[in-house]
Amino acid sequence: MRYKVFVVDSSRRVICAAKFDCIDEQAARCRAEQMYGEHDVELWESDRLVANQICRLAAVS
């Protein structure tokens, strides 16, 4: 599956983005978690927000 990760600042503006393929959502979450630093990270599959990371990845219902 194709996923997108957006690193966003405190105003939710995109600082950088990356696209990658992962076998499943759990693998994509692990990969996105590696990108976490000083800024929040959002994980998307197509137009569906899968998770956002503030301190840890939090599932979006």
C-alpha positions in Angstrom: 0.0 0.0 0.0 1.1 3.6 -0.7 1.4 5.9 2.4 2.3 9.6 2.8 3.9 11.1 5.8 3.8 14.8 6.5 6.0 16.6 9.1 4.0 19.6 10.3 4.8 22.6 12.5 2.8 23.9 15.4 0.5 25.7 13.0 -0.1 22.4 11.1 1.8 23.7 8.1 3.7 21.0 6.2 7.4 21.2 6.6 8.3 18.2 4.5 6.6 15.1 3.1 7.5 11.6 2.0 5.8 8.8 0.1 6.5 5.2 0.7 5.1 1.7 0.2 4.5 -0.7 3.2 2.9 -4.1 3.4 0.4 -3.0 6.0 -0.7 -0.2 8.3 1.4 -1.4 11.2 4.6 -1.3 9.1 3.7 2.2 7.9 3.2 3.4 11.5 6.6 2.0 12.4 8.2 3.8 9.5 6.4 7.1 10.3 7.4 6.8 13.9 11.1 6.9 12.8 10.5 10.3 11.3 9.2 11.9 14.5 11.5 14.6 15.9 10.7 18.1 17.1 7.6 18.3 15.0 4.3 16.4 14.7 3.9 13.7 12.0 0.8 12.8 10.1 0.4 9.4 8.4 -2.0 9.2 5.4 -3.2 6.4 3.2 -4.6 8.1 0.1 -7.1 10.7 1.6 -7.5 8.8 4.9 -5.7 10.1 8.0 -4.3 6.9 9.5 -2.5 8.5 12.5 -0.9 11.6 13.9 2.1 11.6 16.1 2.5 14.1 18.8 4.5 12.1 21.3 3.6 8.7 20.0 1.4 7.6 17.1 -2.2 8.0 18.1 -4.9 6.2 16.1 -7.5 8.2 14.4 -11.0 6.9 14.6 
